[in-house]
């Protein structure tokens, strides 16, 4: 479930997806950008396999909101997102399409963008030193 429908109880959504799992049409249940409470309610209906939320060196609010603690308590995996900065694929603002939503996020605006690129390059260098990356930064 990519986005929570605030008009439909999470239990109802998960029950419908659970039926698809039982029918063999869906392998696992994953959620995106949900709160700790929503995760608990969903998992009570059917085991949740993973939760995707923005979680990177740029964004740490899932720590403050208890999401990571909930995932650890319930044994649910998580897929952190960094909006592409740490992938090495974005090296200039021009790498983002004109209609890309990230252009509205402060870290992707020119005032901060190139400072963040320098930080990402430094992180890339550290990860190469530790031999924990497959990407090279120029």
Backbone torsions as a table, in degrees:
resi	resn	phi	psi	omega
1	UNK	NA	113.5	-174.4
2	UNK	-77.4	-38.9	178.2
3	UNK	-135.2	139.5	179.5
4	UNK	-72.9	129.0	174.5
5	UNK	-88.7	108.9	-175.9
6	UNK	-68.1	-12.4	179.1
7	UNK	-92.8	-5.3	-179.0
8	UNK	-124.5	125.1	178.3
9	UNK	-57.4	138.9	-178.5
10	UNK	-57.7	-33.1	179.9
11	UNK	-60.9	-39.5	-179.8
12	UNK	-66.4	-43.9	178.9
13	UNK	-63.0	-46.6	-177.9
14	UNK	-67.2	-36.2	177.0
15	UNK	-60.4	-42.9	179.6
16	UNK	-65.3	-42.5	178.4
17	UNK	-68.6	-36.6	177.7
18	UNK	-59.3	-40.5	176.9
19	UNK	-59.5	-39.7	178.6
20	UNK	-67.3	-35.0	175.8
21	UNK	-63.5	-46.9	-179.1
22	UNK	-62.4	-31.3	178.1
23	UNK	-82.2	-4.2	-179.8
24	UNK	79.9	11.6	-178.7
25	UNK	-88.2	-20.7	178.6
26	UNK	-131.7	136.7	-177.9
27	UNK	-83.0	-44.8	-173.7
28	UNK	-145.8	164.1	177.4
29	UNK	-110.0	128.0	176.6
30	UNK	-128.6	150.8	179.5
31	UNK	-123.5	159.3	179.4
32	UNK	-133.3	132.6	173.2
33	UNK	52.2	55.0	179.5
34	UNK	-120.2	162.9	-178.9
35	UNK	-81.2	168.4	176.9
36	UNK	-59.6	-43.9	-179.6
37	UNK	-63.1	-41.5	178.8
38	UNK	-64.3	-39.8	178.2
39	UNK	-60.8	-46.1	-179.7
40	UNK	-62.3	-43.8	-179.5
41	UNK	-65.6	-41.2	180.0
42	UNK	-66.3	-45.3	-177.3
43	UNK	-66.1	-25.3	177.3
44	UNK	-68.9	-24.6	179.6
45	UNK	-86.3	-44.0	-179.2
46	UNK	-156.9	140.0	-179.2
47	UNK	-55.9	128.3	175.7
48	UNK	-90.7	133.4	-177.3
49	UNK	-87.3	-41.8	-176.4
50	UNK	-153.1	155.5	175.4
51	UNK	-128.4	132.8	178.5
52	UNK	-106.4	124.8	177.7
53	UNK	-146.6	155.3	174.9
54	UNK	-68.8	124.5	180.0
55	UNK	-156.7	107.3	-178.3
56	UNK	-154.7	-171.9	175.8
57	UNK	-65.2	-18.6	-180.0
58	UNK	-91.0	-24.1	-172.3
59	UNK	-139.6	114.7	-175.1
60	UNK	-122.6	11.8	-173.0
61	UNK	-63.9	-22.3	178.1
62	UNK	-63.5	-24.2	175.8
63	UNK	-68.7	-45.2	-177.4
64	UNK	-70.3	-29.2	-176.2
65	UNK	-88.6	2.0	176.7
66	UNK	80.0	5.9	-177.9
67	UNK	-64.2	-48.1	-179.0
68	UNK	-62.3	-40.2	178.6
69	UNK	-61.2	-44.2	179.0
70	UNK	-62.1	-44.7	179.7
71	UNK	-61.0	-43.1	178.7
72	UNK	-64.9	-42.4	179.8
73	UNK	-62.4	-39.3	-176.7
74	UNK	-91.2	-3.6	179.9
75	UNK	71.0	32.0	-179.4
76	UNK	-99.4	135.7	177.8
77	UNK	-76.7	161.4	176.0
78	UNK	-135.4	149.4	-179.1
79	UNK	-117.4	99.4	-178.3
80	UNK	-73.7	145.5	177.2
81	UNK	-117.1	148.1	175.7
82	UNK	-127.2	14.4	179.2
83	UNK	62.5	20.9	172.5
84	UNK	94.9	-13.2	-177.3
85	UNK	-59.0	-45.1	-174.7
86	UNK	-79.4	-4.0	-179.6
87	UNK	-75.3	-20.7	-176.0
88	UNK	83.3	-0.3	-178.3
89	UNK	-85.3	-19.9	-178.7
90	UNK	-107.6	110.9	-178.4
91	UNK	-120.5	-10.4	175.4
92	UNK	-149.5	160.4	178.6
93	UNK	-60.1	-32.1	179.1
94	UNK	-63.7	-16.2	176.9
95	UNK	-72.2	-13.5	178.3
96	UNK	-97.2	131.4	175.9
97	UNK	-58.2	153.2	-178.3
98	UNK	-55.4	-34.2	-176.9
99	UNK	-96.3	12.2	-178.6
100	UNK	-70.4	128.3	-178.3
101	UNK	-59.1	-25.6	-177.5
102	UNK	-64.3	-22.8	178.6
103	UNK	-62.5	-18.2	178.6
104	UNK	-90.2	-10.3	-179.6
105	UNK	-84.2	129.0	-175.4
106	UNK	-49.8	-40.5	-176.3
107	UNK	-66.0	-15.8	178.4
108	UNK	-99.8	1.0	178.7
109	UNK	-89.6	149.9	-168.9
110	UNK	-49.6	-38.5	-178.4
111	UNK	-55.0	-35.9	-177.1
112	UNK	-110.2	-24.0	-170.0
113	UNK	-51.2	-54.9	-173.5
114	UNK	-71.9	-26.8	172.5
115	UNK	-65.7	-41.2	179.0
116	UNK	-68.3	-35.8	176.5
117	UNK	-61.1	-40.9	177.5
118	UNK	-62.9	-40.3	176.4
119	UNK	-63.3	-42.7	179.6
120	UNK	-63.3	-40.2	177.3
121	UNK	-61.8	-41.3	178.5
122	UNK	-64.5	-41.1	177.6
123	UNK	-62.8	-42.6	177.7
124	UNK	-59.2	-41.5	177.8
125	UNK	-63.7	-42.6	177.6
126	UNK	-63.2	-42.4	-178.6
127	UNK	-67.8	-34.5	176.2
128	UNK	-66.8	-41.3	176.8
129	UNK	-58.2	-37.9	-179.3
130	UNK	-86.4	-1.5	179.8
131	UNK	58.4	45.8	-180.0
132	UNK	-121.8	24.4	179.9
133	UNK	-142.7	156.8	174.5
134	UNK	-111.1	-1.5	-178.8
135	UNK	-100.6	149.6	174.3
136	UNK	-117.4	137.3	175.2
137	UNK	-99.2	136.7	178.8
138	UNK	-67.5	NA	NA
